[in-house]
């Protein structure tokens, strides 16, 4: 029997618990509602996964089957958003042609194949209508060998970018008239093709190329074309002081203004010191803002607390003395996302890692060289440190910034790992590495939920993934609030009767964040 004193005490703890629940933030949850597995042979090729947004996913790979000695068979699978199979098609592609690119536009997927013979001036384009699986074929012939690096679609035009004799060139191919033309103002022996992006609503596309200033520093030229390949605008960024533009991305073209954002250095170095935001008006007026990494509030938040405090202290001491703080970061810049009245720039910081053949722990740091003897050094991959998100308004002013530590990823190729879903009052950041989904939830410069870890959900309860090929796969934004993760797994299950003892699969998991 409870005494009155005990009842009061019990009631106190109930009220306290309810108050804690009322004010504490609810933990967000990773949900994986659907999964599909495709069993693979030991030597089977892996699939390329193409997002068709609300139309589903398209998977492409070269098949093991051969029905014609003059061609290879390419398998195409179409999945609905619940990961049920909609249809399967086999395409016959001439021997000697490699799969080089893809695009999704308005219910169609475009697959580009290019001859592996550099002197062969021909590409094959297969266009698949997703609702039916019907296929159209086009042969794109041009007058010179193109080392292809970019491929996109703008309305009824295919836009191909690359290099001819080590100089950038962009080709416009009209799918209706079958005519090819070279776009003007790009073929230059001092230029580099930086970016090629399309506004899917208007089919206007931007081409960014580097240019040299009179004192041999880098800047960017922005050339805007309509779907017919007609030049609409040609602007060059007017840099300030000794700043050197390294890389940039553009927002879509409109009649009011256009923004270019990316990275810059304080000298002619390829290591960045911060980000720039350039506003270009239709009249040609420009306003460029340079933001040092030291001026961002959360750029160094990926570090441990003591290390971040030391870096901040060093920055403040140099500012008091009137000295500049020079940083040396490599930042992989992603697309600029427009949300309401602001823009969000996403990027991932990395550094090339080198190991010593005798002392494998020796490596170059993320933003400075330690001057070791490089005779016995070998490249050990790109070490990612963190992702950054910087929000700015239509005046080019930074509103807030945040970061997401990526202290567990090393890759031999520079790929986008962190993907984001931008909602009205929060941003969800996700990436996949070694069968584990890492996530972080932010609201502007505040952290709503720190880094969390969720295993990839398996088909059967007793599935155990082992000896996986982590170089194959990743995680990407799909549509609305949904992502998809994919990869290759070797799975063992000696308990579930419905499962094979051992199987090698290509998997796709649908993911959302509640």
C-alpha positions in Angstrom: 0.0 0.0 0.0 1.3 3.4 -1.0 1.7 6.1 1.7 0.6 9.7 1.0 4.3 10.7 0.8 5.1 7.9 -1.7 2.0 8.9 -3.8 3.2 12.5 -4.0 6.7 11.3 -4.9 5.3 9.0 -7.6 3.1 11.8 -9.0 6.1 14.1 -9.0 8.1 11.7 -11.2 5.2 11.2 -13.6 4.8 14.9 -14.1 8.6 15.3 -14.5 8.7 12.6 -17.1 5.8 14.1 -19.0 7.5 17.5 -19.0 10.7 16.0 -20.3 8.7 14.3 -23.1 6.9 17.5 -23.9 10.1 19.6 -24.4 12.6 17.0 -25.6 13.0 16.8 -29.4 11.5 13.6 -30.9 14.1 11.4 -32.5 13.8 11.2 -36.2 13.7 7.7 -37.7 15.1 6.2 -40.9 12.5 4.0 -42.6 13.2 1.5 -45.4 9.7 0.4 -46.6 10.8 -1.4 -49.8 13.7 -3.5 -51.0 14.5 -5.4 -54.2 17.3 -7.9 -54.8 18.6 -9.1 -58.2 20.8 -12.2 -57.9 24.1 -11.9 -59.7 26.6 -14.5 -60.9 30.2 -14.3 -59.8 31.3 -12.5 -62.9 28.2 -10.6 -63.8 28.4 -6.8 -64.5 26.7 -4.5 -62.0 23.8 -2.2 -62.8 23.8 1.6 -63.3 20.8 3.0 -61.4 18.9 5.9 -63.0 16.4 7.9 -61.1 13.2 8.7 -63.1 11.8 10.5 -60.1 8.1 9.6 -59.6 8.3 7.4 -62.6 10.5 5.0 -60.7 14.0 3.7 -61.3 15.7 2.3 -64.4 18.6 -0.2 -64.2 21.1 -0.7 -67.1 23.9 -3.2 -67.5 25.6 -5.3 -70.2 24.1 -8.8 -70.1 26.0 -12.1 -70.2 23.7 -13.1 -73.1 24.8 -12.9 -76.7 22.2 -13.3 -79.5 24.2 -11.7 -82.4 28.0 -12.0 -82.9 28.1 -8.4 -84.1 26.4 -6.8 -81.0 26.3 -6.9 -77.3 23.1 -7.3 -75.3 22.3 -4.6 -72.8 19.6 -5.3 -70.2 17.2 -2.5 -69.1 14.9 -3.0 -66.1 12.1 -0.5 -65.1 10.9 -0.5 -61.5 8.0 1.4 -60.0 8.4 3.5 -56.9 7.4 0.5 -54.7 10.3 -1.4 -56.3 8.0 -3.8 -58.2 9.2 -4.7 -61.7 7.3 -2.9 -64.5 9.1 -4.2 -67.6 12.4 -5.6 -68.9 14.0 -4.9 -72.3 17.1 -6.1 -74.1 18.9 -3.7 -76.4 21.4 -4.8 -79.1 24.4 -2.4 -79.2 27.2 -2.8 -81.8 30.4 -4.4 -80.5 33.0 -1.8 -79.7 30.6 0.7 -78.1 30.7 1.7 -74.4 27.9 3.0 -72.2 29.0 6.6 -71.6 26.0 8.5 -70.2 22.3 8.8 -69.3 19.6 11.3 -68.7 16.0 11.3 -67.6 13.6 13.9 -69.1 9.8 14.0 -69.1 9.0 10.3 -69.0 11.9 9.2 -71.2 15.4 7.8 -70.4 18.3 8.6 -72.8 21.1 6.1 -73.0 24.3 7.2 -74.8 26.9 4.7 -76.2 30.2 5.8 -77.7 32.7 3.9 -79.8 35.8 3.0 -77.8 37.8 3.9 -80.9 38.9 7.5 -80.4 39.0 8.1 -84.2 35.4 6.9 -84.6 33.2 10.0 -84.9 29.9 8.3 -84.0 27.7 7.8 -81.0 24.5 5.7 -80.5 21.5 7.1 -78.6 18.7 4.9 -77.4 15.6 6.7 -76.0 13.2 4.6 -73.9 9.6 5.7 -73.2 9.0 4.6 -69.6 5.3 4.1 -69.8 5.6 1.5 -72.5 9.2 0.4 -72.8 9.3 1.4 -76.5 12.7 2.3 -77.9 14.0 4.8 -80.5 17.5 4.8 -81.9 19.6 7.7 -83.2 23.1 7.8 -84.6 25.0 11.0 -83.9 27.8 11.7 -86.3 30.2 14.6 -86.1 33.3 15.8 -87.9 36.0 15.3 -85.3 37.0 12.9 -82.5 35.5 14.1 -79.2 36.9 13.1 -75.8 33.4 13.0 -74.1 33.1 14.4 -70.6 29.5 15.8 -70.5 26.1 14.7 -71.7 22.7 16.2 -71.2 19.3 16.7 -72.9 17.5 20.0 -73.5 14.1 19.6 -75.1 14.6 17.8 -78.5 18.4 18.4 -78.4 21.3 16.4 -77.1 24.2 18.4 -75.8 27.6 16.8 -75.7 30.7 18.3 -74.1 34.3 17.3 -74.1 37.7 18.0 -75.6 39.1 18.1 -79.1 42.9 18.3 -79.3 42.9 19.1 -75.6 40.6 22.1 -76.1 37.0 22.2 -74.8 34.1 21.9 -77.3 30.3 21.5 -77.0 28.2 19.9 -79.7 24.4 20.4 -80.2 22.5 17.6 -81.9 18.8 18.1 -82.9 16.9 14.9 -82.5 14.2 16.1 -85.0 16.3 17.5 -87.8 19.3 15.2 -87.1 21.6 18.2 -87.6 24.9 18.7 -85.6 26.5 22.0 -84.8 29.4 23.2 -82.7 28.4 25.8 -80.2 30.4 29.1 -80.5 32.8 30.7 -78.1 34.0 27.6 -76.2 36.9 26.1 -78.3 39.9 27.8 -76.6 43.3 26.4 -75.8 43.4 28.2 -72.5 40.0 27.0 -71.2 38.6 24.1 -69.3 35.0 22.9 -69.4 33.7 23.2 -65.8 29.9 22.5 -65.9 27.0 21.9 -68.2 23.5 22.2 -66.7 20.0 22.4 -68.0 16.9 24.0 -66.6 14.3 21.2 -67.1 11.4 23.7 -67.2 12.7 26.0 -70.0 15.3 23.7 -71.5 17.8 26.6 -71.4 21.3 25.4 -70.6 24.4 27.0 -69.1 28.0 26.2 -70.0 30.7 27.2 -67.6 34.3 27.4 -68.8 37.5 28.8 -67.3 39.2 31.8 -68.7 42.4 33.6 -67.9 42.6 37.2 -66.8 45.2 39.6 -68.0 47.5 38.7 -65.1 47.0 34.9 -65.7 44.5 34.1 -62.9 41.5 31.9 -63.4 38.0 33.2 -63.8 34.7 31.8 -65.2 32.8 32.5 -68.4 29.0 31.7 -68.3 27.5 31.0 -71.7 23.7 30.5 -71.9 21.9 28.8 -74.8 18.3 28.0 -75.6 17.2 24.5 -76.7 18.0 25.3 -80.4 21.6 26.2 -79.5 21.2 29.9 -79.9 23.4 32.0 -77.6 21.3 34.1 -75.2 24.0 35.5 -72.8 27.8 35.5 -72.6 29.3 36.8 -69.3 32.7 36.6 -67.7 33.1 37.0 -63.9 35.1 40.1 -63.0 37.3 38.9 -60.1 38.6 41.1 -57.4 42.1 41.5 -56.1 44.3 38.5 -56.3 41.5 36.0 -56.0 41.5 33.0 -58.3 38.3 31.2 -59.2 38.6 27.5 -59.1 35.2 26.0 -59.7 31.6 27.1 -60.0 28.0 26.1 -60.4 25.2 28.3 -61.8 21.5 28.8 -61.0 19.0 28.7 -63.7 18.8 31.6 -66.2 15.9 34.1 -65.8 15.1 37.7 -66.7 16.0 39.1 -63.3 19.3 37.7 -62.2 21.6 34.7 -62.2 23.9 33.4 -59.5 27.2 31.6 -59.8 28.7 30.1 -56.7 31.8 28.0 -56.1 35.3 28.0 -54.7 38.2 30.5 -54.9 41.8 30.7 -53.7 43.8 33.7 -52.6 46.5 32.9 -55.1 46.9 30.8 -58.2 46.7 27.6 -56.1 44.1 24.8 -56.9 43.4 24.6 -53.1 40.4 26.7 -52.1 40.4 29.4 -49.4 36.6 29.9 -49.3 33.5 30.2 -51.4 32.3 33.0 -53.7 28.8 34.1 -54.7 28.4 36.1 -57.8 25.2 37.9 -58.8 24.9 38.8 -62.5 22.1 41.1 -63.7 20.7 41.1 -67.3 22.4 44.5 -67.8 25.8 42.9 -67.1 26.3 44.4 -63.7 28.0 42.0 -61.3 28.4 41.8 -57.6 30.9 39.2 -56.2 31.2 38.3 -52.5 34.1 36.2 -51.2 33.6 34.3 -48.0 36.6 32.8 -46.3 36.1 29.4 -44.7 37.2 31.0 -41.4 34.2 33.3 -41.6 31.7 30.5 -41.8 30.2 29.6 -38.5 30.2 25.8 -38.8 32.8 25.0 -41.4 35.1 23.4 -38.8 32.4 21.7 -36.8 33.4 18.3 -38.2 36.5 18.5 -36.0 36.7 17.3 -32.4 36.0 20.1 -30.0 39.6 20.8 -28.9 40.9 20.8 -32.4 38.1 23.1 -33.6 38.9 25.5 -30.7 42.6 25.6 -31.6 41.7 26.4 -35.2 39.2 29.1 -34.2 41.8 30.6 -31.8 44.4 30.8 -34.5 41.9 32.5 -36.9 41.0 35.1 -34.2 44.7 35.8 -33.4 45.5 36.5 -37.0 42.5 38.7 -37.5 43.5 40.8 -34.4 46.9 41.3 -36.0 45.3 42.3 -39.3 46.6 39.2 -41.1 44.7 37.0 -43.6 44.1 33.4 -42.8 44.9 31.2 -45.8 43.2 27.8 -46.0 44.0 25.0 -48.4 41.0 22.8 -48.9 39.7 20.8 -51.8 35.9 21.1 -52.1 33.8 19.0 -54.4 30.9 21.4 -55.2 27.5 20.0 -56.1 24.4 21.6 -57.6 22.8 24.8 -56.2 19.3 24.1 -54.8 16.8 26.8 -55.0 14.2 26.9 -52.1 11.7 29.7 -51.7 13.7 32.9 -51.6 17.1 31.4 -51.0 19.7 29.2 -52.5 21.7 26.3 -50.9 25.2 25.4 -52.1 26.3 21.9 -51.1 29.9 20.6 -51.2 32.2 17.9 -49.8 35.7 18.5 -48.5 38.4 15.9 -49.3 42.1 15.5 -49.7 44.3 13.0 -51.6 45.8 10.6 -49.2 49.3 9.1 -49.6 50.7 6.2 -47.7 54.3 5.2 -47.2 55.2 1.7 -48.3 57.0 1.1 -44.9 54.9 3.3 -42.7 51.3 3.1 -43.8 50.1 5.6 -41.3 52.0 8.5 -42.9 49.7 10.8 -45.0 49.3 14.3 -46.1 46.9 16.3 -44.0 43.7 17.8 -45.3 45.0 21.3 -45.9 48.8 21.4 -45.6 51.8 19.4 -46.9 54.1 17.9 -44.3 57.1 17.9 -46.7 57.9 14.2 -46.4 60.1 12.3 -48.9 57.7 11.1 -51.6 59.9 8.4 -53.1 58.1 5.6 -51.3 54.6 7.2 -51.2 51.7 5.8 -53.1 48.2 7.1 -53.7 45.8 5.6 -51.1 42.5 7.3 -52.2 40.6 10.5 -51.5 39.8 11.0 -47.8 36.6 12.8 -47.2 36.4 15.0 -44.1 33.0 16.7 -44.2 30.1 18.1 -46.2 29.1 21.7 -46.1 25.9 23.6 -46.9 25.8 27.3 -47.3 22.5 29.2 -47.7 22.4 32.7 -49.4 19.7 35.0 -50.4 18.9 36.8 -53.7 21.2 39.6 -52.7 24.2 37.2 -52.5 24.4 37.5 -48.7 25.2 34.3 -46.7 22.3 33.5 -44.3 23.6 30.5 -42.5 25.9 27.5 -42.9 26.2 24.0 -41.5 28.3 20.9 -41.9 28.2 17.1 -41.7 31.2 15.1 -40.7 32.3 12.3 -43.1 35.2 10.9 -41.2 34.9 7.3 -42.4 35.0 7.5 -46.2 38.0 6.9 -48.4 37.4 6.4 -52.2 39.6 6.1 -55.3 37.1 8.1 -57.3 35.6 11.5 -56.5 31.9 10.9 -56.2 29.1 12.6 -54.4 28.4 10.8 -51.1 26.1 13.1 -49.1 22.7 13.8 -50.5 20.1 16.2 -49.1 16.4 16.6 -48.9 15.5 20.3 -48.5 12.2 20.9 -46.6 10.5 24.1 -45.5 12.2 24.3 -42.0 14.9 21.6 -42.1 17.5 19.8 -44.3 18.1 16.1 -44.1 21.6 14.9 -44.9 22.3 11.3 -45.7 25.1 9.1 -47.0 25.8 5.4 -47.3 29.1 3.7 -46.5 29.8 0.0 -45.7 26.1 -1.0 -45.5 25.4 1.7 -42.9 23.2 4.8 -43.5 24.6 7.9 -41.8 22.1 10.8 -41.3 22.0 14.3 -39.8 19.0 16.6 -39.4 19.6 20.4 -39.4 17.6 23.6 -39.3 19.6 26.4 -40.7 22.8 26.6 -38.5 21.2 24.5 -35.7 21.5 20.7 -35.3 18.1 19.1 -34.7 19.6 15.6 -34.6 23.3 14.7 -34.7 24.9 11.9 -36.7 23.0 8.7 -36.5 23.7 5.2 -37.9 21.2 2.8 -39.4 22.1 -0.6 -41.0 20.8 -1.3 -44.5 17.6 -3.4 -44.0 17.9 -6.9 -45.3 15.2 -9.1 -47.0 15.3 -11.8 -44.3 15.8 -11.3 -40.5 18.8 -13.6 -40.4 20.5 -12.3 -43.5 24.2 -11.5 -42.8 26.0 -9.4 -45.4 29.8 -10.1 -45.6 32.7 -9.5 -48.0 30.8 -6.8 -49.9 32.1 -4.7 -52.7 31.8 -1.2 -51.1 33.2 0.5 -54.2 29.9 -0.4 -56.0 26.8 1.5 -54.9 25.7 4.6 -53.0 22.7 6.6 -51.9 20.9 9.4 -53.8 17.8 11.6 -53.6 14.9 10.0 -55.5 11.7 12.1 -55.3 9.9 14.2 -52.7 11.3 12.9 -49.3 12.5 9.6 -50.6 16.0 8.4 -51.3 17.3 5.1 -52.6 20.4 3.1 -51.6 22.0 0.5 -53.8 25.0 -1.7 -54.0 26.3 -5.3 -54.1 26.1 -7.7 -51.2 27.3 -11.2 -50.5 24.7 -12.6 -48.1 24.8 -15.7 -45.9 21.7 -17.1 -44.2 21.7 -20.5 -42.6 18.5 -20.1 -40.6 15.6 -18.9 -42.8 14.2 -21.7 -44.9 13.0 -19.3 -47.6 16.5 -17.9 -48.2 19.5 -19.4 -50.0 22.5 -20.3 -47.9 24.7 -18.0 -49.9 23.8 -15.5 -52.5 25.3 -12.5 -54.3 22.8 -9.7 -55.0 22.5 -6.3 -56.4 20.1 -4.5 -54.0 18.0 -1.4 -53.9 16.4 0.0 -50.7 13.8 2.7 -50.6 14.5 5.2 -47.8 12.7 8.0 -46.1 13.2 10.1 -43.0 10.4 10.3 -40.5 
